Every structure is written in C-alpha cells, then in structure tokens.
Amino acid sequence: MNFDIFTYQDPEADTVLIQMVDDHDMEVIEKEAEYIRELSGGQKFFLKAVKVNSWNKDLAPWPAPPVFGNESFGDGAQQTLEFLLKNVVPCPEAAQPEENAPEKALRIFIGGYSLAGLFALWAAYQTDVFSGAAAASPSIWFPGFTDYMRENEFRADAAYLSLGDREERTRNPMMAQVGNAIRNGYRILKDGGADCILEWNKGNHFKDPDLRTAKAFAWLMNRRNHGHFN
C-alpha cells in the first residue's frame, strides 16, 4: 500500500498536521491551510496531506455495507495507519533539539473530514503518537463505531468533533443516526477524560469542508495558548 503525500507551510514547525484527503479535498487544501494559519493566530505548522486511493476501503476500520450506491466499506484502516506510522509520522529523533538549542516538543495531530474524520478518531485509539484528533463532520454513524469507542481507550489528549446542523436531517436511515452518534461519542470521550469539544456548524455535510477542517485543527493547536501543553 502506498499513498501520495503533499506538504504545506513550514517543514521546521513543531506542530505537524496529518490529514487523509481525496480529490475534492485537494482542490481546497491550500485555502484550508490558510484558514488554519489565520484561526491559529499565525502559529507555524507543517501540514501533510495524504491522498487516499480508495476512500471507502482505505479509511474504514472494518467492513460495512454500502450507504450510497453499491460500494461497500472495506477494512483498510489498519494498513493505512501502518503506512502513516512508517512514512508520514515524524520519527522521535525529529523532535530532538540540536546541541545548545532550546528543547522543542513535537505535537502531531491527525484529522480529516467525513470518513477521514472517523479514521482520525479511530487512529487515536490505536496509538499514542497523536496529541489530538480533529474530526470534522466525521462519519461517526459508521456501524459499531460508538460501541467501539465505549469499549476501548482513546489514547490522545484531545479531540475536536463537529457536525453540520442539517446533517442528521436526511432520508438515508444510516446517515440520519449521525446526530445521536456524535452526541454519544462526545460523552464517551469526555467521560474517558479527554479534552473534547463538540461544535455545530450551519448547513449540511457538504458545506465548507475546508473551513470546518481548519477549525478542527486550529482548536487543537490553540490548546497550548489556553494552558494545555500536551
């Protein structure tokens, strides 16, 4: 398994953002990066956009039936995460300062939109290398996922959740569960001790994905300015 990686902003920054993307995300990724810079108060960051080959297969943690059309969900998330850990996540040595230089703590946030947001949450249950998960309008309706959250340990320090206020108003019975699912997921994370926020945006699932994802990453980045240093 191999993915194309596109990078933005400052490679020397001590904040690394990892985002799984598709063709639609790539059309607005530079605009998203600018939103992140503005919303974070000009903080430096290094954004690594990892382009997915098969959205429903590469990002799904386990198989599930189709929701739209005939394409079912695979179970490629584990392989995708292994690729990230080997090829995208900075090695520990990258955080080590040069001789006589001030110590630099590397922060690594994983995030994304829709199914990539779900993948970001799931990945933060698999490893403790991520400081936070930025899940913008995540596909948290995914069968069995909130049960998984309830039964396993979230290993990051923080999580940002968001949803459009019209997303649960759909005729699709699976998608219509997204509102209750994200409310339950938020409570599970809070009860588990994670620093977590649930933000409601105006509009349906397809409104302003670049801005919503930027808000997710910026919230995690701004925690350091509010007394959170992890």
Helices and strands as residue ranges (DSSP letters): E 4-9, E 15-21, H 23-39, E 46-51, H 55-58, H 77-87, G 92-95, E 107-113, H 115-126, E 132-136, H 145-151, E 158-164, G 175-177, H 178-191, E 195-201, H 209-222, G 223-226
